[in-house]
Amino acid sequence: MQRGQESPDLVKVRTLPVQVAAHLHRRIVNGEFSDGRGPSELDISREFGVSRVVARETLKVLASLDIVDVAQGRRVVVRPPAEWDYLSPLLVEWLPAEVVGELLQELDQMRMLLEPELAAMAAALVTDEALTRMRDELGRMAALEEDPNAYLEVDHEFHMEICRAADNRILDRIMYSARWLGTASRRITNEDSDALCKATADHTEIYEALVARDPDRARAAMRKHLANNSTLLAEKGRRTKRSSKPRT
């Protein structure tokens, strides 16, 4: 998640095990454990001057993110970066901005694969009650176009309402698990002054297709909306690259 874009209410005081885990993660990223062996409880306790309980909890944090495996006999093995839990908000918080940017592009690809089909499924199954909730959310979006932080919460709920209407628990959990990256992505696509007005128009098209119970129309409307987001993300990436180039 882009640090400069976090709202104050997202700032949290991290526990000691999480702080130590963050430090160890940086060292893992920097290749300090290239032999694949991670630090043991005793190593952590000695190096950081913490109790064995804190050291054990530190390893639990890293293991929960799939960064290490703690085998029998307390042998700690560092897992390949490709296997880490990139849907965890804690790991996203630790990652460099350029890696987060790459993840957002990958999230964009995932959404383009799944959400048009979810919209088509929802068009065939959506209830009048769900449509009423979506209509209310559209009204809130229109009222919040000057408040990007509040808008993105309603935006996320609108998409999750479509996912629930599709009535597939596995797809619902996949979409829900990606919500932290989705929030980071929306913060970027909502930056342009007229982006939220365009987003409301896109969501209205999706809603109207659902009201019509037209799967093909819903699929196309969702694909159009996501393509607009892709364009905004790509443009943000290009601006970031240009601004990071050293001046000659």
ABEGO torsion letter per residue (X at the ends): XBAAABBAAABBBBBAAAAAAAAAAAAAAAGAAAAGBBBBAAAAAAAAGBBAAAAAAAAAAAAAAGABBBBBGGBBBBBBAAABBAABAAAAAABBAAAAAAAAAAAAAAAAAAAAAAAAAAAAABBAAAAAAAAAAAAAAAAAAABAAAAAAAAAAAAAAAAAAAGBAAAAAAAAAAAAAAAAAAAAAAABAAAAAAAAAAAAAAAAAAAAGBAAAAAAAAAAAAAAAAAAAAAAAAAAAAAABBBX
